[in-house]
Amino acid sequence: MKIEELEAERTWLAFDPMRQLRPHLTSTGFVRLVNEIQRPEGYRLVASWDGEFGRVVAALGFRQVTSLAAGRHLAIDDLTTLLAARGRGHATRLLAWADREARRLGCEHIHLDADTHRHEAHCLALRAGYSISAFHLTRRV
């Protein structure tokens, strides 16, 4: 297992795990969205490689944010592992990487968004020391 940050020219390597989390995306659309819109806004992408699979099997997308409510924090928008690679510690190691990066950047907290129906993600985050501290409410406009 190897954890590494993916630069723009390697964004495509994270598409398979991200497609599982965001099935509406195409490979071209994913790369374009990340590289042309999200990266300029501070989005970063980290991948977990699995030697047995010979490819990226998990990915974490995040950005550094400063808000009045939470101060400087790391906001994890995307965390996903291919179904076949779950239970091998990829997401746990990605969260540990994010923790080290948050400390390096001087962040006070890490915020992780997980949709309400993603019970496995909730359990993973709680085991990793996260707490449910707020509701994230949305409204379509």
KETORDO-178955 format. One line per field, with one value per atom (N, C-alpha, C): residue in three letters; x, y, z; atom name; residue number from 0. Coordinates in steps of 0.02 Angstrom, whole numbers, plus 50000, padded with zeros to 5 digits. Example, Ala and Ser with C-alpha at 12.3 -4.5 7.8 and 13.67 -1.06 7.14 Angstrom:
REM residues 2
code	(Ala	Ala	Ala	Ser	Ser	Ser)
px	(50660	50615	50660	50642	50684	50645)
py	(49716	49775	49835	49888	49947	50002)
pz	(50390	50390	50390	50354	50357	50394)
site	(N	CA	C	N	CA	C)
pos	(0	0	0	1	1	1)
REM end
This chain:
REM residues 141
code	(Met	Met	Met	Lys	Lys	Lys	Ile	Ile	Ile	Glu	Glu	Glu	Glu	Glu	Glu	Leu	Leu	Leu	Glu	Glu	Glu	Ala	Ala	Ala	Glu	Glu	Glu	Arg	Arg	Arg	Thr	Thr	Thr	Trp	Trp	Trp	Leu	Leu	Leu	Ala	Ala	Ala	Phe	Phe	Phe	Asp	Asp	Asp	Pro	Pro	Pro	Met	Met	Met	Arg	Arg	Arg	Gln	Gln	Gln	Leu	Leu	Leu	Arg	Arg	Arg	Pro	Pro	Pro	His	His	His	Leu	Leu	Leu	Thr	Thr	Thr	Ser	Ser	Ser	Thr	Thr	Thr	Gly	Gly	Gly	Phe	Phe	Phe	Val	Val	Val	Arg	Arg	Arg	Leu	Leu	Leu	Val	Val	Val	Asn	Asn	Asn	Glu	Glu	Glu	Ile	Ile	Ile	Gln	Gln	Gln	Arg	Arg	Arg	Pro	Pro	Pro	Glu	Glu	Glu	Gly	Gly	Gly	Tyr	Tyr	Tyr	Arg	Arg	Arg	Leu	Leu	Leu	Val	Val	Val	Ala	Ala	Ala	Ser	Ser	Ser	Trp	Trp	Trp	Asp	Asp	Asp	Gly	Gly	Gly	Glu	Glu	Glu	Phe	Phe	Phe	Gly	Gly	Gly	Arg	Arg	Arg	Val	Val	Val	Val	Val	Val	Ala	Ala	Ala	Ala	Ala	Ala	Leu	Leu	Leu	Gly	Gly	Gly	Phe	Phe	Phe	Arg	Arg	Arg	Gln	Gln	Gln	Val	Val	Val	Thr	Thr	Thr	Ser	Ser	Ser	Leu	Leu	Leu	Ala	Ala	Ala	Ala	Ala	Ala	Gly	Gly	Gly	Arg	Arg	Arg	His	His	His	Leu	Leu	Leu	Ala	Ala	Ala	Ile	Ile	Ile	Asp	Asp	Asp	Asp	Asp	Asp	Leu	Leu	Leu	Thr	Thr	Thr	Thr	Thr	Thr	Leu	Leu	Leu	Leu	Leu	Leu	Ala	Ala	Ala	Ala	Ala	Ala	Arg	Arg	Arg	Gly	Gly	Gly	Arg	Arg	Arg	Gly	Gly	Gly	His	His	His	Ala	Ala	Ala	Thr	Thr	Thr	Arg	Arg	Arg	Leu	Leu	Leu	Leu	Leu	Leu	Ala	Ala	Ala	Trp	Trp	Trp	Ala	Ala	Ala	Asp	Asp	Asp	Arg	Arg	Arg	Glu	Glu	Glu	Ala	Ala	Ala	Arg	Arg	Arg	Arg	Arg	Arg	Leu	Leu	Leu	Gly	Gly	Gly	Cys	Cys	Cys	Glu	Glu	Glu	His	His	His	Ile	Ile	Ile	His	His	His	Leu	Leu	Leu	Asp	Asp	Asp	Ala	Ala	Ala	Asp	Asp	Asp	Thr	Thr	Thr	His	His	His	Arg	Arg	Arg	His	His	His	Glu	Glu	Glu	Ala	Ala	Ala	His	His	His	Cys	Cys	Cys	Leu	Leu	Leu	Ala	Ala	Ala	Leu	Leu	Leu	Arg	Arg	Arg	Ala	Ala	Ala	Gly	Gly	Gly	Tyr	Tyr	Tyr	Ser	Ser	Ser	Ile	Ile	Ile	Ser	Ser	Ser	Ala	Ala	Ala	Phe	Phe	Phe	His	His	His	Leu	Leu	Leu	Thr	Thr	Thr	Arg	Arg	Arg	Arg	Arg	Arg	Val	Val	Val)
px	(50043	50000	50045	50027	50065	50015	50027	49985	50024	49994	50029	49978	50000	49959	49966	49910	49909	49910	49959	49961	49912	49902	49851	49857	49919	49927	49911	49901	49886	49816	49776	49709	49669	49676	49637	49645	49702	49714	49663	49631	49582	49511	49502	49434	49394	49423	49384	49355	49395	49362	49314	49330	49285	49219	49222	49161	49113	49140	49098	49061	49094	49063	49020	49042	49008	48992	48942	48929	48905	48887	48865	48923	48985	49043	49068	49091	49128	49202	49245	49316	49341	49320	49340	49311	49248	49216	49248	49267	49300	49366	49408	49474	49466	49420	49410	49385	49336	49309	49363	49400	49453	49507	49533	49591	49574	49517	49503	49462	49425	49383	49404	49409	49421	49493	49543	49612	49626	49603	49614	49580	49530	49496	49530	49585	49622	49612	49573	49559	49623	49634	49692	49666	49703	49682	49738	49721	49769	49744	49790	49771	49806	49772	49801	49808	49869	49884	49884	49861	49862	49903	49957	50002	49968	49922	49887	49844	49813	49771	49812	49871	49914	49887	49847	49818	49792	49767	49735	49668	49658	49595	49555	49586	49551	49577	49533	49552	49519	49553	49528	49538	49484	49488	49472	49513	49504	49528	49513	49537	49546	49588	49597	49549	49513	49461	49469	49453	49449	49380	49347	49280	49275	49226	49215	49197	49158	49134	49189	49230	49277	49350	49365	49435	49465	49531	49565	49556	49530	49520	49528	49536	49538	49467	49441	49374	49382	49364	49366	49299	49301	49240	49227	49280	49275	49321	49293	49332	49299	49335	49304	49356	49333	49374	49334	49367	49334	49306	49247	49216	49262	49296	49340	49400	49417	49476	49458	49394	49374	49397	49408	49429	49504	49542	49615	49651	49614	49646	49661	49639	49654	49624	49560	49527	49556	49571	49601	49668	49708	49773	49767	49717	49706	49685	49644	49624	49684	49728	49789	49834	49838	49877	49847	49781	49747	49759	49761	49775	49845	49894	49963	49966	49931	49932	49897	49843	49808	49853	49889	49937	49992	50018	50071	50048	49985	49957	49933	49935	49913	49837	49803	49730	49710	49652	49626	49582	49551	49504	49508	49477	49462	49386	49356	49284	49276	49236	49224	49149	49130	49061	49048	48996	48975	48899	48874	48802	48767	48705	48670	48661	48660	48650	48715	48772	48837	48858	48823	48834	48904	48933	49002	49050	49040	49083	49075	49014	49003	49041	49035	49070	49145	49171	49243	49266	49230	49249	49245	49193	49187	49243	49261	49318	49383	49388	49449	49451	49401	49402	49361	49325	49281	49218	49186	49122	49071	49009	48955	48944	48968	48967	48918	48890	48844	48803	48750	48712	48731	48740	48755	48690	48657	48592	48600	48560	48563	48493	48491	48428	48441	48403	48410	48381	48417	48392	48384)
py	(49941	50000	50062	50109	50171	50229	50280	50340	50396	50430	50486	50537	50600	50653	50650	50658	50657	50728	50742	50807	50804	50861	50867	50816	50802	50756	50684	50670	50602	50597	50649	50649	50588	50570	50514	50449	50441	50379	50367	50420	50414	50405	50402	50400	50338	50279	50219	50222	50236	50242	50301	50357	50415	50401	50363	50346	50307	50268	50230	50278	50331	50380	50430	50449	50499	50470	50425	50388	50431	50492	50536	50562	50553	50579	50531	50560	50521	50532	50491	50500	50568	50589	50654	50710	50704	50755	50760	50704	50703	50740	50722	50754	50829	50847	50918	50956	50929	50963	50973	50920	50925	50974	50966	51006	51078	51089	51156	51198	51166	51205	51195	51133	51121	51136	51115	51128	51203	51245	51318	51345	51310	51330	51298	51262	51233	51159	51126	51054	51014	50965	50920	50848	50804	50735	50688	50641	50593	50523	50479	50412	50359	50302	50244	50188	50167	50113	50047	49995	49927	49884	49855	49815	49754	49724	49665	49683	49742	49765	49799	49826	49860	49927	49959	50024	50061	50121	50160	50128	50115	50084	50128	50182	50228	50298	50347	50417	50462	50517	50567	50635	50674	50742	50792	50844	50891	50961	51008	51076	51108	51157	51195	51254	51263	51314	51353	51416	51455	51486	51474	51502	51534	51577	51608	51556	51507	51456	51407	51386	51332	51351	51413	51432	51396	51388	51353	51278	51246	51174	51142	51077	51036	51011	51021	50997	50939	50879	50820	50815	50822	50818	50748	50711	50646	50596	50539	50484	50420	50380	50321	50266	50204	50145	50098	50070	50020	49964	49939	49886	49827	49805	49747	49758	49820	49835	49859	49858	49880	49831	49857	49815	49803	49837	49829	49888	49937	49993	50054	50054	50110	50176	50176	50238	50260	50214	50231	50264	50238	50269	50336	50343	50408	50460	50440	50486	50505	50456	50471	50519	50511	50557	50627	50632	50697	50729	50689	50715	50746	50711	50738	50802	50803	50862	50921	50908	50961	50992	50950	50975	51017	50992	51027	51096	51101	51164	51210	51187	51228	51230	51180	51177	51158	51183	51169	51106	51090	51034	51003	50945	50915	50905	50925	50914	50864	50813	50760	50757	50769	50763	50692	50661	50594	50595	50577	50576	50533	50549	50517	50442	50418	50346	50306	50338	50304	50282	50231	50208	50181	50147	50122	50180	50234	50293	50325	50326	50354	50312	50247	50202	50211	50214	50224	50289	50343	50408	50407	50377	50374	50333	50277	50237	50276	50321	50361	50422	50430	50485	50546	50542	50598	50596	50653	50655	50691	50678	50712	50778	50832	50897	50947	50930	50977	50940	50972	50948	50990	50959	50995	50994	51050	51055	51081	51055	51077	51094	51135	51153	51165	51133	51143	51210	51247	51312	51310)
pz	(50000	50000	50000	49958	49951	49947	49987	49987	49954	49905	49874	49847	49848	49819	49743	49709	49636	49609	49567	49533	49474	49442	49390	49334	49312	49255	49274	49338	49361	49393	49387	49415	49393	49330	49301	49340	49375	49411	49467	49491	49546	49521	49455	49429	49451	49448	49466	49536	49588	49653	49657	49625	49628	49591	49538	49501	49546	49590	49636	49683	49705	49750	49712	49652	49611	49543	49539	49477	49418	49430	49376	49333	49357	49321	49268	49212	49162	49176	49148	49161	49137	49078	49051	49094	49112	49154	49222	49251	49316	49313	49265	49259	49246	49202	49186	49248	49282	49342	49395	49409	49460	49439	49378	49358	49339	49308	49283	49332	49376	49422	49494	49517	49587	49609	49571	49591	49598	49551	49560	49623	49649	49711	49772	49763	49818	49830	49789	49797	49784	49826	49817	49820	49788	49779	49801	49845	49872	49855	49836	49815	49857	49863	49895	49844	49834	49786	49823	49789	49816	49770	49795	49754	49724	49761	49735	49675	49677	49622	49568	49587	49540	49516	49558	49539	49600	49588	49641	49658	49722	49743	49791	49814	49860	49848	49861	49850	49901	49914	49960	49928	49924	49897	49951	49957	50012	49991	50035	50026	50095	50098	50160	50158	50214	50217	50283	50281	50343	50347	50403	50413	50482	50490	50555	50608	50589	50636	50657	50610	50624	50620	50601	50593	50533	50535	50480	50489	50437	50441	50373	50375	50314	50302	50243	50225	50177	50199	50157	50122	50056	50015	49988	49976	49943	49978	49997	50024	50001	49963	49933	49922	49928	49915	49871	49821	49779	49823	49807	49847	49858	49806	49810	49855	49870	49911	49981	49998	50065	50118	50178	50233	50235	50193	50191	50222	50247	50281	50238	50176	50131	50156	50172	50195	50262	50306	50371	50361	50315	50302	50267	50224	50193	50246	50293	50346	50390	50403	50442	50404	50337	50296	50301	50298	50302	50371	50423	50490	50493	50466	50465	50423	50367	50324	50358	50393	50429	50482	50518	50568	50535	50479	50444	50421	50400	50376	50432	50493	50549	50556	50532	50538	50609	50629	50696	50697	50641	50636	50566	50562	50497	50495	50441	50431	50375	50386	50338	50323	50261	50241	50216	50241	50217	50211	50154	50143	50196	50211	50266	50256	50195	50183	50183	50192	50190	50260	50285	50354	50366	50317	50325	50334	50297	50304	50373	50399	50466	50517	50513	50560	50556	50495	50485	50519	50506	50534	50611	50638	50711	50741	50709	50733	50729	50681	50672	50718	50761	50809	50790	50735	50716	50758	50766	50801	50758	50771	50734	50770	50740	50774	50743	50686	50653	50601	50580	50523	50463	50407	50344	50305	50300	50268	50197	50152	50082	50058	50006	49974	49901	49858	49786	49766	49723	49699	49623)
site	(N	CA	C	N	CA	C	N	CA	C	N	CA	C	N	CA	C	N	CA	C	N	CA	C	N	CA	C	N	CA	C	N	CA	C	N	CA	C	N	CA	C	N	CA	C	N	CA	C	N	CA	C	N	CA	C	N	CA	C	N	CA	C	N	CA	C	N	CA	C	N	CA	C	N	CA	C	N	CA	C	N	CA	C	N	CA	C	N	CA	C	N	CA	C	N	CA	C	N	CA	C	N	CA	C	N	CA	C	N	CA	C	N	CA	C	N	CA	C	N	CA	C	N	CA	C	N	CA	C	N	CA	C	N	CA	C	N	CA	C	N	CA	C	N	CA	C	N	CA	C	N	CA	C	N	CA	C	N	CA	C	N	CA	C	N	CA	C	N	CA	C	N	CA	C	N	CA	C	N	CA	C	N	CA	C	N	CA	C	N	CA	C	N	CA	C	N	CA	C	N	CA	C	N	CA	C	N	CA	C	N	CA	C	N	CA	C	N	CA	C	N	CA	C	N	CA	C	N	CA	C	N	CA	C	N	CA	C	N	CA	C	N	CA	C	N	CA	C	N	CA	C	N	CA	C	N	CA	C	N	CA	C	N	CA	C	N	CA	C	N	CA	C	N	CA	C	N	CA	C	N	CA	C	N	CA	C	N	CA	C	N	CA	C	N	CA	C	N	CA	C	N	CA	C	N	CA	C	N	CA	C	N	CA	C	N	CA	C	N	CA	C	N	CA	C	N	CA	C	N	CA	C	N	CA	C	N	CA	C	N	CA	C	N	CA	C	N	CA	C	N	CA	C	N	CA	C	N	CA	C	N	CA	C	N	CA	C	N	CA	C	N	CA	C	N	CA	C	N	CA	C	N	CA	C	N	CA	C	N	CA	C	N	CA	C	N	CA	C	N	CA	C	N	CA	C	N	CA	C	N	CA	C	N	CA	C	N	CA	C	N	CA	C	N	CA	C	N	CA	C	N	CA	C	N	CA	C	N	CA	C	N	CA	C	N	CA	C	N	CA	C	N	CA	C	N	CA	C	N	CA	C	N	CA	C	N	CA	C	N	CA	C	N	CA	C	N	CA	C	N	CA	C	N	CA	C	N	CA	C	N	CA	C)
pos	(0	0	0	1	1	1	2	2	2	3	3	3	4	4	4	5	5	5	6	6	6	7	7	7	8	8	8	9	9	9	10	10	10	11	11	11	12	12	12	13	13	13	14	14	14	15	15	15	16	16	16	17	17	17	18	18	18	19	19	19	20	20	20	21	21	21	22	22	22	23	23	23	24	24	24	25	25	25	26	26	26	27	27	27	28	28	28	29	29	29	30	30	30	31	31	31	32	32	32	33	33	33	34	34	34	35	35	35	36	36	36	37	37	37	38	38	38	39	39	39	40	40	40	41	41	41	42	42	42	43	43	43	44	44	44	45	45	45	46	46	46	47	47	47	48	48	48	49	49	49	50	50	50	51	51	51	52	52	52	53	53	53	54	54	54	55	55	55	56	56	56	57	57	57	58	58	58	59	59	59	60	60	60	61	61	61	62	62	62	63	63	63	64	64	64	65	65	65	66	66	66	67	67	67	68	68	68	69	69	69	70	70	70	71	71	71	72	72	72	73	73	73	74	74	74	75	75	75	76	76	76	77	77	77	78	78	78	79	79	79	80	80	80	81	81	81	82	82	82	83	83	83	84	84	84	85	85	85	86	86	86	87	87	87	88	88	88	89	89	89	90	90	90	91	91	91	92	92	92	93	93	93	94	94	94	95	95	95	96	96	96	97	97	97	98	98	98	99	99	99	100	100	100	101	101	101	102	102	102	103	103	103	104	104	104	105	105	105	106	106	106	107	107	107	108	108	108	109	109	109	110	110	110	111	111	111	112	112	112	113	113	113	114	114	114	115	115	115	116	116	116	117	117	117	118	118	118	119	119	119	120	120	120	121	121	121	122	122	122	123	123	123	124	124	124	125	125	125	126	126	126	127	127	127	128	128	128	129	129	129	130	130	130	131	131	131	132	132	132	133	133	133	134	134	134	135	135	135	136	136	136	137	137	137	138	138	138	139	139	139	140	140	140)
REM end
